[in-house]
Amino acid sequence: MKTTPQEIINAITVSKMGFYKLSETLEILQKLGSATAIIEHRNNIKDVLPDASDKLVETLKNADRFLIQAEQEFIWTQQWRRGALLGR
């Protein structure tokens, strides 16, 4: 399975939120299947993860600022990578 650019951006977003320890983040990823699923359900996480903590619900409500940062990082990385490949 090929990882899409959006999944990469969403994975960066989830890692930036820092709402859990690594093991807890992994557990949520395994339950929902992807970082994209977490981001897609950030406003209704209890619908897909009924045992979600209040801390997780609150953190996901503020995910947009992390999503913007992740998108910017992804774009920068892609531009740097192209420049490196072209010898710039």
C-alpha positions in Angstrom: 0.0 0.0 0.0 1.4 3.4 -1.0 1.3 6.1 1.6 -0.5 9.2 0.2 0.8 12.7 0.8 -2.4 13.4 2.9 -1.6 10.5 5.2 1.9 11.8 5.7 0.5 15.2 6.6 -2.0 13.7 8.9 0.7 11.5 10.6 2.8 14.6 11.1 -0.3 16.3 12.6 -1.0 13.5 15.0 2.7 13.4 16.1 2.7 17.1 16.8 -0.5 17.1 19.0 1.3 15.2 21.7 -1.8 14.2 23.5 -0.5 10.9 24.6 2.6 8.8 25.1 3.8 7.0 22.1 2.1 3.7 23.2 -1.2 5.4 23.5 -0.9 7.1 20.2 -0.1 3.8 18.6 -3.2 2.2 20.2 -5.4 4.9 18.8 -3.8 4.5 15.4 -4.4 0.8 15.5 -8.0 1.2 16.6 -8.9 3.7 13.8 -6.5 2.3 11.2 -4.7 5.5 10.1 -3.8 9.1 11.0 -6.2 10.2 8.3 -9.1 8.5 10.2 -8.1 10.3 13.4 -8.0 13.7 11.6 -11.2 13.0 9.7 -13.0 12.2 12.9 -11.4 15.0 15.0 -14.8 16.7 15.6 -16.7 13.5 16.3 -14.1 11.1 17.7 -16.5 9.7 20.3 -18.6 8.4 17.4 -15.8 6.1 16.3 -13.9 5.7 19.6 -16.6 5.8 22.4 -14.0 5.4 25.1 -12.0 8.4 24.0 -10.8 10.5 26.9 -11.9 14.1 27.5 -8.3 15.1 26.9 -8.2 13.4 23.5 -11.5 15.1 22.5 -10.2 18.5 23.6 -6.9 18.0 21.8 -8.5 17.0 18.6 -10.7 20.1 18.7 -7.5 22.1 18.4 -6.0 20.0 15.6 -6.4 22.6 12.9 -3.3 24.6 13.9 -1.2 21.4 14.0 -2.6 20.5 10.6 -1.5 23.8 9.1 2.0 23.4 10.5 2.2 19.8 9.1 1.1 21.0 5.7 3.8 23.7 5.7 6.4 21.2 6.8 5.4 18.7 4.1 5.6 21.4 1.4 9.0 22.6 2.6 10.3 19.0 2.6 9.0 18.4 -0.9 10.6 21.6 -2.2 13.9 20.8 -0.4 13.9 17.3 -1.8 13.4 18.6 -5.4 16.2 21.1 -4.9 18.5 18.5 -3.5 17.8 16.2 -6.5 18.5 19.0 -8.9 21.7 20.0 -7.1 20.5 23.3 -5.8 
